[in-house]
Each structure stands twice: as C-alpha cells, then as structure tokens.
Amino acid sequence: MSQGFLCRIDELDDPGSKGLCVEIDGRLTDIFVVRRGDEVFAYLNRCPHTGSPLDWLPDQFLDLDRSSIQCATHDARFRIEDGMCFSGPCQGESLQAITVRLHDGAVWLDQPGRV
C-alpha cells in the first residue's frame, strides 16, 4: 500500500479545509481535508445529490461559521466528523470518506494511491 503526503496540519485553519487532487486506483481524484482541533477528516469532493464539487472557491468547503461542510451548489450541510448530510436535498446520505492519518504533524493519504 502506498501512502502520500497531503499537507501539514498547521497549513489548515482550525477549523479549516483544503482541496487536493490525488491519485486513487490509478485515477486523479479531487478530495478535500477538514481540520477540527487535532483531527483531520477527508472526503471525495463530490456531492451525493448531484455529483458536483462542493466548493465554490478554492479550499472553501465549510459554512460561514465553519461548523459544517456546505455544498455550494444547493446548500446541503454535512457533519464534519462523518460526512452525513443533515440538511438539504440529500439529507440522510453521506459524503464518501477517504482514509487519512496524522503522523508527526503531517496529513497522509492512507490507502493505495499517491499525490
């Protein structure tokens, strides 16, 4: 299994988010990471409702108070910790999680693929 460096945790606001393009299963894939405290969560940058990207500006995945992930297309809201939609047209559906890990202050993709 290959592992790829994504970013340093101190590059992310708390809470904050960052979009990245990584190789997963031989294909370039848009993902994003969200920091909240000492935890980092990662998801495919794809809304379960329409398949569209969630960000409206680069690295802008959170709502104004930075308490949830927000889809820029139709304002669906997702919990940071598990990607579950709690408001909007895809309520009850989830973002697709990407496995990452923290090590020595860095965020790593922890599945086959590379940055």
N, C-alpha and C positions, 0 to 999 in steps of 0.2 A: 504494500500500500504506500503510495507516495503522499507526501504532505507538503503543503505550500504555505509559505508565509503570506499573510494578508495585510497586516498593518500592526503598528504598535498601539496598545490600548490607550496610551497618552495622546495619540493623534485624534481620539474621539472625545467630544464633549461628554459630560455626564449629566443627564442623558444626551446621547447624540447618535448619529448614524452616518454611514459611508457606503456608497455604491462601489462595486468592484466587478470586473469581468474575469472569470476564472475558467479553466478547462476542467470539465467534469465528463467522464466517459467519452473522452476524445472530442467533445464539442465545447465551444466557447459559450459560457452561460453567464448571464447577468444575475448577480446576487447583491445583497446588502447586509451589513452588520449593524447591530444596535447595541450600544453600551448603556447599561444601567448599573451604577455602582461598580463593583468588581466583577460583574457578569457581562458576558457578550453573547448575543443571540444572532443567528444568521438565517436568512430565508432567500428563496428564489425571488427575484424582482418581477413577480407576476401575480396579478390579482386573480383570485379564484373565480370571480364573477365574469370578467371579460377577457382575461389573459393579458391585459395591458400592463405596462410598467406602473409601479405605484408612485414614483417620484415625479414631481412637477418641475423641479430644479435639481441639478446635481446634488447628491447627498442629502436631499430633503425628503425624508421618509416619515417624520414624526409630525403630529399635530402641533398647533401653536403652543400649547403648554407642555409639550414633549412627554406626555403621559401615555400615548398610544401611537401605533403605526397608522397612518392615514393614506388611503388611496386617493390620488389627485384626480382621477377620472370621475368618480361618483361618491366620494366622501365616506366610503366604508371605513370603519375603525377596527383595528386588530390589537389584541393584547400583545405587549412586548414579549412576555415570558414564554408564550406558546403559539403565537400567531393566530389564535382563534378570533374570528370575526364576531363582535358583539353588537355592532350597529351597521346598518346599511343593507343593500340588496343581497349580499352573500352571507347574512347572519347565520351562524352555526357551521360555516365552512372554515377552513384554515389555510394559512399560507404554508407552502412546502418548506419545512425546516432543512437547513444544511448543517451538518455536524462540524463544529469548530471547537478548538480548545485553546486555553490560555497557558502560556509557558514563558517564564522569565519576562513578563510584561508584553509579550507578543501574542497576536491572534493568528492561529494556524488553521488552515483547511485540513480537516482530519478525515479524509476519505480519498478514494482514488481520484487523481486529477492533479493539476498543477496550475499555478498562477501564470 
